[in-house]
């Protein structure tokens, strides 16, 4: 009996420690995010320089030690020649932005600031490449995110969206604003549709003699509810609102992709990148890395990103969050491997 009590006590202590670590991690992340939002730094990485450094390192590694000095001299001569060429004529630039979307398109605020910075400095013959990944989310959130990309078009800049994994629903709403869409062969594209679901527990409350009163001003202020009894009129109005949102979605995509058969494609279906080309949802098949390598061979390519300061608190908070996330994923994998999901 005593051993059982000790084991239970040890388990409770361990659970308390885990909860405390998670809580501290969440607090540190929230504090770091709050501090970081007040002091964001615009990071600019010349990808063409990074590629050259890596290529040279590989060349040196593959060169016999006796002739490495000669190779280094060749590199220095190349640098001098490149410097003279750059000063003699300015070449167009390619600016690379990244957008990774969640349900609320939370990255939109920083994304908008990055676009504002580019609009101020980009030349008319520059190109903006957006590496986009999003399964979609809230209508108003992705409508705002797509509007940020429209700003680039309005500024007269050529835009290319690269989709390596997914641009569906709201993600595709963003992608369709580009002059050119490039998708990886198995990237998920499309899902031009609108979905909504509302749980309703009215019958459960009614069985337990619980009344819910909802007062509204305006006939359609509330159509479907979670607690109250839903009516056919409310359902019809809710569906009408969904259809109207879908109509606006189709109109937005159709204006920017006029070669698409929007009525045939706006069914909520998805296609892979290699299939989407034939349906004119995208313009070409390829990965973002391959496209950027192609552009690096032709011009200067810069990755632009707003980042918060790398404080110790932020590093610790992100590390704690990463550890918790990895632990949860590992636990889910173990459950799946044990067949728990089939029981």
N, C-alpha and C positions, 0 to 999 in steps of 0.2 A: 504493500500500500504506500509506504514512504517513497519507494522508488518511482511509483506512478505519479505522486505529487511533485517530486523533483523534476520529472520529465515535463509535466504540464507547466510548471513554473519556468523551466528553461525555455520552453517553446514560447510562452507569453513574453518573456524578456527579449527573445530574438525577434518576434513580431514587432515589439515596441521599437527596437533599434532600427529595423528596416523602415518602419513608418516615419521615425524621426529623421533618418537620412534622406528619405524621399521628400519630406516636408522642408528640410533645410535646402535641399537642391532646388525645389520649386521657388522658395523665397529668394535664393541667390540668382536664379534665372530671371525672376521678375524684377529684382533690383538692377541686375546688369542690363536688362532690356530697357528699363526706365532711364538709367544713366546713359546707355548707348544712344538712345533716340535723341538725346539732347546734344550729342557731340559726334555725329556721324562723319566719317572720313571717306572721301572719294578715292578709291584705289584704282589706279590705271596700270595695267600690265601689258607691255608690248609682247604679244605672242610671237611675232616674227623674230625678236631677239632671243626669246626663250628657245625657239626651235633651232636657231643657229648655234646657241651655246650647247645644246644637247647633241646636235650633229657633230660639232667639233670635239666634244668629249669622247664620243664614240670613235671618231677618226683617230684621235690620239691613242685611245686604248688599243685600237687595232693596228697601230703603227709600231714597228720595231723601235726599241729605245734609242738606237744609234741615230735615227733620222727624225726624231721628234722635234729637235731644235729647228731643223729646216722647215718642218711643217708649221711651227709656231710663227716663224718669220713670214711664211706665206699668208697666214691668218692676219698678221698685222698689216701687210700690204693690201689685203682685201678690205680691211677696215678703213684704211686711208682712202682708197678708191671709192668706197661706198659713201664716205663722208663728203667727198667732192661732188658726187652725183646728187646727193640729197640737197646740198646747198645750191646746185645749179638749177634744179627744177623740183618743184613740190609735186609729190605723187598723191593721188586720192587715198583716203584712209578708209579702213573698215573698222567700225565700232561694234563691239560684241556685248550684248546685254543678256542676262539670264533671268527667266521668270519660272519659278516652281510654285504652282498653285495648290492651295488647299480649298476646303469647302467655302471659306469666306474670302478667298483671294487676298489673304493677309499681306502678301508682298506688294500690293498695289501702291501703297504710299511711298515706299522707297523707290519702286520702279518709276513712278511719276517724277520723282526728283532726279533720277538718273537721266530720264528723257529730257527734262528741262535743261540739265547741264549740257547734253549733247546738242540740243537745238541751238544753243548759244554759240557753239564753236564749230559745228560741222559745216563743211563746204558743200555746195550744191551737188558736186560729183562724188561725194562720199556715200558709203553704204552702211546701213545699220542692220546687223544680224542679231536676231532674237532667238536664243536657245530656249524653247518653250516646252514645259511639261505640266499638264494639268488634265484631270478627269472631269473638270467642271465643278459647279457649285451653285451658290445663290445667284439669282438673276441680276439683281441690282449690283452686286459686288463685281461680277464679271462684265457687266455692261460698262462699269467705270474703268475696269482694266483695259477693255477693248478700246475705249475712248482715248486712253493714253497713247495707244499705238496709232490711232487716227491722227494724233497730233504730229507724228513723224511724217505721215503722208501730206498733211496740210502744210508742213514746213518745206515740202519739195524734196524730201530725202527718200532715196530708194531703200526699201525694206525687204529683208528676207527672213522668213521664219523657218527654223529647223526644228523638226520634231523627231526625237530619238525614241521616245516611249509612248506618249499618249497626248493627244490634243482632242478631247471629246467634249461635247456640249459647250459649256462656257469656255473651255480651252480652245475649241474650234472657232467660237465666236471671236476670240482674240486672233487666232491664226489667219482667219479669212481677211484681215485688214492688210496683210502684206502684199507686196507686188509679186512675190514668188514664195511658194511654200514647198519645202523639201522635207520628205519624211523617210525614215528608215524603213526597210522592207516590212518589218512586223510591227511598226508603230500603229497604235490604235487611233483611227481618225473618224470623225463624224459625230454620231449621236445628236443630230439636230432635232431636238425635241424638248419637251418640258414635262417634268414629273413632280407630283406633290402627294404627300400622304399625311393624313391627320388621324391619330388614334382617338377612339371615342369610348369612354367608360360609362356612358349614361345608363346602360342596362344594369351594370354592376351596382351603381349608386342607387338605382331604383329598387333593386332587390333588397337593399339594406335600408330602405326608407330614408334616403338622403336626397333632399331637394337642392337644385342649383338654380339660382335666379340670375339672369344676365340682362342688364338694361342697356339699350343702345339708342342713339339718336341718329337716324339715317337708316333707310330700309335695308341696305346691304352693308352696314358697318361690320357685321360679322355674319358670314355665310355658313361655314362649318365650324363646330366647336369641339373641344375635347371632352367637356363635362356635360353640356346640355344635349337635348334631343335634336338631332339634325332633321331637316325637312327636305322634301324633294325640290322645293323652290330654292333652298340654300345650295343643294348639290348642283342644280342646273346653273345657278349663278357662278358657283365655284368653277365648274367646267367651262363656262363662257369666258371667265377671266384667264384660265389656262390656255384656251384656244387663242385668245387675243395676244397673250405673251408669245405663243408659238408663231402667230402671224408676224409679229414684230421681229422675232428671231429670223424667220425666213426672209423677210424683207431686208434685214441688215446684211445677211449673208449674200442674198441675191444681187444686191447693189454692188458688192465688192467682188463677187465671183460670177459675172454675168453669163459665162459659158456653161455654168452648171445647170442641170435640170433640177431646179430647187424643189419643185413639187414632188418629183420622184425620189429625191434623196433626203427630204426632211421628214423621215418616218421614224426617227429615233434609232435607226440601225447604225452599226459601226462597221468599218472596213479596215483592213490592214493597208499599210502604205503602198505596197505593190498593186493592190486592187484599187486604191483610191485614185491613182493616176488616170486610169481609164475613165473614171467617173468625173474627172476634173475637180475633185475635192482638193488635190494637191497637184503641183506642177512637175515634180521630179522625185526620183527615189535616191536616197543617199543619207549618210550620217552627217551630223554636224561637224565631227572631227575631220572627216574627209573633205567637207566643203571649206572649212577654215584652212586646212593645209593647202588647198587649191588657191585660195585667196592670198595666203601668205607668200606663195611663190610669185604673185603678181604685184603685191602692194604691201603697205604696212597695216597690221591688224592689232587693235588694242582691245583688251577686255576691260570693261568699266563696271565697277560695283561699289555701292555705298556700304561701308562696314562700320560697326561700332568699335570703339577702342578696345584693345585686347588687355583688359585688366585681369588681375588674379582672381577676383570674385567671379567675373564672367567665365573665365577658363574653368574654374572649379565647378560652377553651376552647370555649364554645358557638359563637363565630364560626368557629373552626377546624373544628369538627365540621360546621357548616352548609356551609362551603366544600367539605369533602371529600364530603359527601352530594350537594351540587349537582353536583360534578364527576362522581361516579359515575352519577347520574341522566342527566346530559348525555351521558356515554359510552354508556350503555345506549340512549338515544334515538337516537344516531347509528348504533349497530349495528342497531337495529330499522329505521331509515330506509333503511339500506343493504341490507336484506333478509337480514342475517346469520342471523336466527332461523329462516329458511325453508330454510337450506342443510343 
